[in-house]
Amino acid sequence: MKKILLILLFFSSMSHTSDRTVVDIINEFELNHESNMSDSIFFSNLSTTNEITISYDTVDFISGNGTMDVTFSIGSADPNTGNWAGLNFTNNDGSRMDFSAAETLSVMLKVETPPNYPQYMSMRFMIIDKPVYYGFNEYWAGEDVLLIDQESDWMEVKIPLKPHRSTSLFPIIGSNINDGFNISPWWWNLQYNNWQLDLDRVGTYAIYVGTNGYGANVSTLPADSVKISLDYMTLKDSSGYEHIYNFNDQLDSVCLAPQEVRQELIETMIADLPEIPYIEIREGIIGDYMGVDSDEENYAMAHFLYFAPSNHDVVAVNGSWNDWNGTLWNMSNIPNTNFWFRPMVMPHTGRFLYTYWADGTYYDDPMNDISCMAWNYGITDQVSGPDYIIPPEWAYNDTIPHGSYFDTTFFSSTMDNSRNVTVYLPPNYEYTNNFYPVVVYQDGNRILPRAPENIFDNLIHDEKINPIIAVFIPPVNRNAEYRSYFQEDYTDFVIDDILGWAMNKYRILDGPENHANIGFSDGGCITIYQGLSRYDFFGKIGAFAPTINIAYNQMVQSLGNSVPELEIYMEGYWLDQTIWQGLAFRDTLISNGFNVTWNDFPDGHELCGAMGNQDLVLEQFFAYEELDVEDPKNPLPLQYTLHSPYPNPFNPVTTLSYDLPEDAMVNITVYNMVGRQVKTLISKQQTAGYKSVQWNATNNTGQPVSAGVYLYTIEAGEFRQTRKVVLLK
């Protein structure tokens, strides 16, 4: 492998051209103006099959001292990544270049000898930026698949100096140089920095020729080669760019400071920040996320900043956006300090969980005590965008009625295992004869620590959903029951044993339209399986980031024209690889006539995001309306009744239940012990049925009342009755 190290010279003016669009000359590719360059094999495991040879002509396109001829010899290619070779150009002293004053990168190019297999060969121009001196390089590529296919005379190749965002699975090959520069895709196995094309801090520019893989059978191609001539690379078209000071500048200044003062500078800098991770709001940050609604999102920059407690060779930040795998999320260290840093593009409304990792150990962030809800298992912290709002229904509200939990153990003889099942009953269940819809939650053991009762209680009290019964079922053999050989047995166990018992014990409405099944990740797989296989029982399916595969598409196809009356809610997350499968499966369902609602949000693959959107699925499935939820087999109340309040004594809320055998004008009023009216609770026409109303110990003006004994009276038609209730404080 031939290596060439020469001296780089830059010229800021051009005396031998009248092209007034030129902003700066980058490289004239002449023998007496040689650049610091090295030939580079992009995929090192294939390096022995490539070679680059360089020569110089005395005649060039622009009058001067010649041009550079480069022959790229490419051997057999990997079917996934292809095979590439190229020239990297850098400053000899390691300083960075500034391309920000221009809008276009221009180079004169001539194809001397085209490849033998042009259908496989491409040319790639690359910019490698480094926004912080000791940060990671970030690779940006503009590719053209036709540029070197045939012999040509001199031509000007112009590439817009702008980032190009693509939702294509193969964003580089799916674009062309007119689009600008694409960030390196994940399968290149390169570190990322901040996902922004920092033209004012370019460390390297490069020219590559190679064979694309991307699944094509190119591994048996014989060696191929391309010879091109290069001349006169310039920056063109003034951009009017003005650098805006940002946090990277602060980090950069520390990197360039003398080693002995870096630690002190960093500690002072961190002490002045309002929060850790530091959320930087600035203009022009571009996101690169897969989501139906992601184009409308604004983006900030989240800076992960960590003082390692001991010396480490590698420190990474793992989180819900990278599947808790920090392989591509190593942090950068400033030498002579224990400080590590890593930026991330943060959606304004996004929220992620993260932890630090070093030497096989997870570390909590000592500068951040914010986690998702009340659970974090001791290792996860939360970072959120500037517009993220904590779902209000998560909070416990001590001024409203609350539901209750009951546990029961079930044994499956088929699967030879047992599990503890938890049932949630809505507020005042024991004081009515109402029948309720039921929601089954897969992964019940993971969901219960997230306090779902707060969500139910708040949504019911705010009249956003009808009261529900919820059944939380934990897995025993999660993979087998949710994704593999126990799916059918587990489904029968859930429906026949657990829900069969629940429907006999509790007042649960019949009919699949009253039965919902909700799951996240693998739990989303089993909800879909149970919905498609047992739609006679489940009529509503909620699948959050399901880890589905082709088998579920086959289940849909096997139904043919017999599309069941299923209502399906699906949700995906922008920084979660399962969103690809989710979107594809959504399209399969819709094309086969299913009723599907899809939402996606700026989250990663973790349960907290799903819990934050339970209001969406529950309000869709069981939106509040005055329903006749009494058992159709039971008659309406036979007489007017005012039941005893519960709880009594109370603080701060009590429930007053009553029965109406017929439609009536109802007035319920609270009085103090001297007969003065305190609060009118009900004054309206109501239909017959079993009713209830809450009193929160306030008067008609909303002010709290004092402790003591109160009377409440119901008037309905000719019926009148009074009871006592005691308020404690």
N, C-alpha and C positions, 0 to 999 in steps of 0.2 A: 504494500500500500504506500503510495507516494504521498508524502507530507511536505507542504510548502509553507514557510513562514517568511513573510516579507514585511516591508514597512508601509504603513498607511499614510497617505497624504490627502488632505482635503483642500479644496479651493473654494472661496466664497464669491468669486466673480468669474465671468466668462468673457474673454476678449475676442474669441474667435466665432461667436455666433450672434445673430440678431434676434434670437427667440426671447422676447421680453416676458414670456410666461415662466421662464426658468427662475426659481427662487434660490436654488443652490445646486452645486455640482457635488454628487456623492462619489462617483468613481468614473474615471476615463478609461480604465482597463488598458493602460499603456505600459510598455516595458519600463520606461524610466519614471513612471508614476505607479509603481507597484503597490498593491494593498497587502495588509496583514490578513492572510487568509489561510484556511486549512481545508483540505478535502475531508468530507464527513460522510460516514455511512449511517443513515438514520436508524436502521435496526441493526444493532451491533452483532446479533447472532448470525447475520448474513454477510458480514463485512468481507469475508474472504472471496466472495463472488463478484465484487465490484472493484472498479478502478477508474481513476480520473487522471487524464493527461492534459497538460496545458502547453500551449505554444502561442507565439505572437506574430501577427502580420504587420507589415510596414504600411499597408494601405488600409484605411478605415473609413467609416461613414462620415464622421466629423473630421475635418482637416486637423491633423495632429501627428502624433508619433506612432500610431498603429492601433491595433485592436487585439483582444484576447480570444484565442480559439480554445474551446474546451471540448474534449471528447469524454462522454459519460458511457462507460461500459457496464452493463447491467446483466448479471447472471440470472439463474432461475429464481423464482419469486415464491414467497410464502403465500398460500391461498387466502389467508386472512388479512395480512398486513401489506403484502406486496414486497417490493424491494427498491430501495432508493439510494442514490448517492448525490452529493451536492457540494457546493462551495460555500463556506461561511466567511463573512467579512466582518472584522472587528477592529476597534481602535487598539493600537499597539500598547497604549498605557492603561488599558482596561476601562477608560472613561466611556461614558454613554453618549450616543449621538442624539441630535434633536431634529426630528422630521415634522414637528408640529406646525411649522410656518407654511406648509404646503397642503394641497388637497389631493395631489396626484404623484405617484411614483412612476417615472418614465425610464425606459431602457431601450436602446437600439439593439435589435437582435436579428441575426441571419442564420437560417438553417442550412448548413453546408452538406451534411449527410443525414437524411431522415432515418428512423428506425425501420427494421425489417418487419416488425409487428406493431404498427402504429395504433391498432385498435386497443392495445394494452398500455401504451406509453402516454405519460402526461408530463407536463412541466409545472413546477411549483415554485412560487416566490414566497419567501417567508420573512417575517419580522419577528424578532425575539426581543421582547421588552423586559425591563427590570425596573419597576417603579421605586423599589427600595434597594439600596446597594447590596445589602446582605439578604435580600429576599430572593424568592425563587424566580427564575426566568419563566416567561410565559410565551408560548409559541402560537403564532398566527400565520395562517397559510391562505394564499390565493392560488387556485389551480386552474389550468386550462388543459383540456384533454385533446384539443385539436391543433394547438399552436405549433408543435414540432412534427406533425404528421407527414409533411412533404417539404421538399427543397424549396427555399424561398430566397428572395432578394432581401435587402435591409428593410426592416419594418419597425415601427415604433410600438412598443408594448406599454400600455398605460393602465395602471391599477389604482383605483380610488383608495386613498389613505383613510379608510373608515372600516369599522367592524361590521361584519355581516352576520346576522342571526338567522339560523335555519332550524326548523323542527324536523328536518330529514334525519333518518337514522345514520346516513353517511353524508354529513354536511359538507365535507370538503369536495368529494367527487360530485355531489349534487349541485355544485355551484360553478361559477366561472370567474375569471379575473375581473370582470366588470362589476361583480358584486362587492368587491373589496376583500377583506381578510377574515377568515373564519378561525375561531379559537380551536386549538387542537382537540380532537375528539378523545373520549375517555380511553379508548383501546390503544392509544399511543403510549399509555402508561407514563405520562409526564406529569410532573407537579403543576398545579395552577397557582396563580398569585391572586389577582383581584378581578379577573374576568373583564378587564377594561384594556383597550388598546392605548397604551401610554406612549404616544408618539414623541413626547418630549424626553423620553428616557429609553432609547433603543440601544440595546447592548450589541445586537448582531442582526445583520440582514443576510439572507442566503438565497441561493438559486439551486434548485434540485431537479433532477430528472429521474423518473422511475417507473416501475410497473405496479399498477394497482392490483390489489387482491380482491377484498370484499366478497369472498365466496367464489370467485371465478377459478376455474381449474387452470392456473397459470404455473403451477409448480414444475411442470415438465418442459416449459419453454426453453429453447436454447438461448445462449448468451446473445444479447442484443446491444446495440450501441447507437448513440446520437452524437453528432458533432455540430456545435453551434459556435457562432462568433458573437461576442458581446462588446458593446461600445457605449460609452456616454450615458451613465445612469444619473438622472437628475431629479430634483424635487421641483414640481411645477404647480402653478396656480395658487396664488397666495390664499391662505385660509383665514387670515385675520385672527388667528388663535391667540388668546391671552391666557397665560397660566394663572390659575386660581389656587392660592395657597391652601393646602389640605394636610390631613394627618400624615400622609405618606412623606411629606416634606419634613415633618418633625422627626419621623423615624430615620429618614435619610440623613438628616443633620447629625443625629447621634451616631450613625454608622461611620460617618466621615470625620467624627471628632477623635481626638487622641484617645487611645485605649484606656488610659488611667482615669479618665473622667466620664466614661460612658455609663457606668452603673449609676453614678450620682445623677447624671442628666436624665436617665430613664426614670428613676424613682421620682424625681421632681415632676417630670412630664405626666406620669401616671397619677400622681397625687392631685393634679389639677383637673383630671377628667371627671365628669359628672356621674359616670357609670362604667362598669366593666361587665361584659364586653362594651367597648365604646361604639355607640351608634352615631355615625357621621352622616349628616344630611347635606348633600351637595348636588348641584345640577349635573346632568349629563350621564348619570350612572345607568347602564343598560343591563337589564336582566336577560337571562338565557334559560327560560324555564318552559316546560311542557304543560300547558294548561289552557282550557277553553277561554278563561277569563284573564290569562296572564298578560295579554297585550295591553290591558287597561291599567296595569299595576304601576305604581311608582316604586323606585328602589333607592335604598340608602346603602351605606357600607358599614358592615359590622366588623370591628377589629377585635380579634381574640388576643388577649395580652396576658402572659403567664410568667410568673417567677417560679422556676422549677426549684423544688426543695433540695435537690441534690444534682450532681453532674449526670448528664445523660447525653448519649450520642444522637438519639432521635427522640423528639417529642411530637406527638400528633394530637389533633383535636378530632374526636369521633362524635358523631351526632346522628339525629334522625334524618338528616338530609343525605348522608352517605352510607346509610344502612349500618351504622355503627362500625364502619370499617375505615380506619384512617390511613389506608395504604396510599391514597392520593392526597392525604391531608396532613402531611408532615408540616410542622411549624419551622420557622426560620429563627436562628439564634444570632444575636449580635456578639461577636467574639469578645472575650474578656468580661462577659456578664453572664448572669443566670437567667436572662430575659429571652423569652421566645414570643414570636408574633405570627399572626396569620389573618389576612382579611377575607371577608366573604360578602358577596352581594346579598343584601337583605331586603326582601319585599317589605314595603311599608306596613302592610297588614299581616306579615308573616310572624311565625313563632316556631322555634325549634328547641329541642333539648340537646345537650352536649355534655361531654366529659373529656378530660385530658388523659392521655395514655403515654406511658414511657416504660420500657423494659418489662412489658407484660403486665403492668399494673395500671388500674384506672385511678385517676385523681380528681377529686372535687375541686371546683374553682374557689379558692379561699376569698376572692374578691367579689363573689356574687352569691347571694343567699336566696335568689329567686328561683323557684322551681314550679312545675306544673301542678296546681292544686296542692293537696297536703301530702302527696306521696312522691318520693324520689329514690327510695331504696338506698339512699346515702351516697349515690354517685352521679346524679344528674342535676344539672342546672339549666335554666331557661334563658334564651336570648330572644328578644322580640323586636319587631320593627316599631317605628315611632307612632304608627297609627293602630297598633294592635290593641284590642279591647278585650279584657277578660270577660268571658260570657257571664252575664249577671245571674243566670240561673244556677251557676255553680255554688253560689254563696248560701250558707245556712241562714234562714230567716226565722228568728224566734217569735215573730208576730203572726205567723200563719199556722194552720193545722198541719200535722205531719203524719205520714204513713207509718207503717210498722213492718218489721221483718219477722219471718218464721223459717226455721231450718228443719229439714227432713233428710234422712239418709236413704239412698236407693241402691239396690244391688242388681246387677245385670248378670243373669246366669249365662247368657250367650257370650258376653265378652269377659265374664269372670272377673268383674271388678265392681267396686262400690264408690259412691261419691256423695258429698253433702250438697243438697239443692236448697237454695234460699228463695223464698217467695216474698215479694213486696205487695202489701195491701194498701190501697189509697186511704187518705184521711177519712175518718168517720165510717169506715167500712162496716164496723160492727153495729152501727146505729141506723142502717138503712137496709132495705131489702133489694137494693139495686143489683143488677147484673152488669158485668164489666168486660171490655175486651182484654185480651192478654197479649203480652209481649215477651217472647223468649230471648234471652241474651246468652249467646255462646261466650265461652271464656269467662264465665261468671266469677271465678276466683280472681281474675285480673280486673274486672270492672267494679266489683264491690268496693275495693279500697279507694276508688275514685269518687265515692259518695254519690251514686246515681239517684239516691232518694231525694237529695236536694233539687236535682233537675226535675224530677217528677212532681214534688211538692210545689215548687214554684210555678211550673207550667200549669198545673191543675188550679192553683189558687188564682193565677192571673187569667184564667179562662182562655188559655191558648190551646189546651187539649182537654178532652174528656178524661175523667178518672180512669186509670188503667190498673190492671194487675200485672206484675212483672215476675218472671221466673228466671233465676240466674243458675245456669248449669255449667259446672266446670268440666273440662276434659280430664280423663285419666291417662289415656294414651293419645296425645293430641294429634300427632301426625296420622296415625292409623284411623282415628275416628273422624278427623276433619278432611283428610286428603287421600286416604288409602283404603286398605282392605276392610276396615270396620265401618265404612260410611253407611252402608245399608243397615247393618245391625244397630249402629248408634242411632240412626234415624228412627227405626222401629222402637227402640228403647225410649227415645225422647217423646214420641207421639203416644205410644200405647201405654207405657208404664208411667212416666213422669207426668205428662199432661193428662193422661187418663185419670190418674189419681187427683191431680189438681182440679179438674173439672167436676169431679164428684164432691170434693171437699169445699171448694170455693165457688162463688157465684160468677162463673165465666160464661159469656155469651157463646152460643153455638154459631157455626158457620165460618168458613175460611176468611171471609171479609173482616172477621173480628179477631183473627189470629195472625200476629206478626212475628217475624224471626229476624234478629239483628246480630251481625257478627263483624269482626274486624280481622283483616289479614287472613290467616288460615281459617279463622272463624267465619269470615265472609265466604269462603269456599263452601263450608257445610251449609250455610244458610241458602246459598244458590242451589246446591244439590238437593236439599230438602224441599225447596220451593218447586223445582222442576220435577222431582219424583213424587212428591206428596202434596200437590196443589189442591187435593181434596180436603186438606186440613189447613195448610198455610196459604193465605191469600195475599200476604204482604211481606216483602223481602227487603231487608236493608243490608247491603254489602258495602263495607268501608274498606277500600284498598285491598280487595280480594286477590289472593295469590293464585289465580286460576290458570289453567292450561287448556290445551286443545280439546281435552275430554269434555269440557263444559260446552264448547261449541257443538260437539257431536251430540250431546244431550238435547240441545235446542233443535238441531236438525232432525233428530229422531222423532220429534213430536209431529213433524209434518205440518199439515193444515190444522191440527187440533191444538190451537194456541189457547192455553189456560187463562182464566181470568186472574192473572197475577198483577199486582201493583209492585213495581220494583224501583227501589231507590238505590243508586250507586254513587260512590264518592271516591275521588282520587286526589293525590297530592303532587304538587309540581316537582318536588325534589324526591320522588319515590319512583323507582324503576317499574313498580307494578302498575303505574298509570298507563303504560303502553298496552299491557294486556287488558286493563280495564276498559280503555277506550275501544279497543278492537272487539271485546265481548259486548260492550254496549251497542256497537253498530250491528253485530250479529243479531242481538235481541230485537232491535228496532226493525231491521230488514225482514225479520220473521213475524212481525206484527205484535210484539210485546209492548206493554205500557211501561216505559222507562223514564225516570227522572235522573239526570246526571248533574253533579256539581263537582268542582275541583277548587282547591284552596292552596295558599302558599304555606304548606306544611311538609314534613317528611313522613317517613313510615314509622309512626308510633301512635299508641292508643289515645294519647291526650288530645290530638287533633280530632279524632273521631268523637271523643266525649264532648268536645266543644261544640259539635254540630248535632247533638241528639235532638235539640229543639226542632231542627229542620225536618228530620225524618219522622219524629213523633207528631208534629203539627201537620205533616202531609197525611200520615196514616190515620190519625185520630183527632182531627181538628175539632175545636170546641163548637158544639151546637147543643141546643136543648133537645136531647134525644129521649125517647121512651126506652129506657134501659132496664125496665122491670122484666122479669121472666114472663114471657107470653103465656106460660102455663099457669101463672099465679094471677088472681084477680087484683083489681085496685083495692086500696084500703076500704074497709067496710064502714068506717066511721072517722070523724074528726078526732085527732089525738095530738096533744102537745107532750112530747117526751121530756124526761129529765135532762138537764144540760150536761154536757161532758166536755172537759172535766169540770168538776164542781167539788170544792173550790177550784179557782183557775187563776192563772197569770201567765201570759197576758191575753190569751184567746180562748174562748169557749165556743162550742157548737150547740145550736138549738135546733133540734129535729122535730118535725111535725108531719102528720098525714092528712091528705086531702082526698076524701072519697069522690069529690066532684070538682069541676071548675069553680073557682070562687075568687072574689076580691079579698085579698089577704093583707092585713095590717099587723105587724109585730113591732111592739114598742117597749122600750126599757124605761122604768121609773125608779126613782130613789124611794127611800122608805117613808118620805113625807108626801109622796104622790106627785112630785114634780117630774115632768117628762125629761128624760136624759138623752135618748137616741131612738130615732125611727129606723128600724132595720129593714122592714119590707113594707111597701105600700103600692101594690100593683095586682093586676089580675093574673092568676096562675092556673095552670091546668092541673087536673087530678093527678095524684101520685105521692111518692114518698119524698119529702123535701127537707132541706136543712139550710141554715144560715149561720154565719159566724159573727160574734161580737168581739171586737178587739179592745174593749174597755176605754172607748172614747165617747165623747158626747157629739151632738149634732154639729158642732163647730170644729170637730177633729181634735179637741184637747183631751188629754188623759183625765180620767175621773179618779177619785180617791178610793182607797180600799173600803170595803164594807159590803152590806147586803143590799141586793137590788131585786126588783121584781120585773118580770117580763110577761107581756100579755099578747095573746093571739086573738084576732077577730077575723073570722072567715064565715061569710054568710050569717047564719044565726048562731054560729058557734063562738064561744068566748071562754078562755081559760088562762089562768095566771100561775106562774111558778117562781121560785126563788133561786137566785144564784149568788155565790159569794166570791168577791174579788179579793185576792191576797196580794200584798206588796212587800 
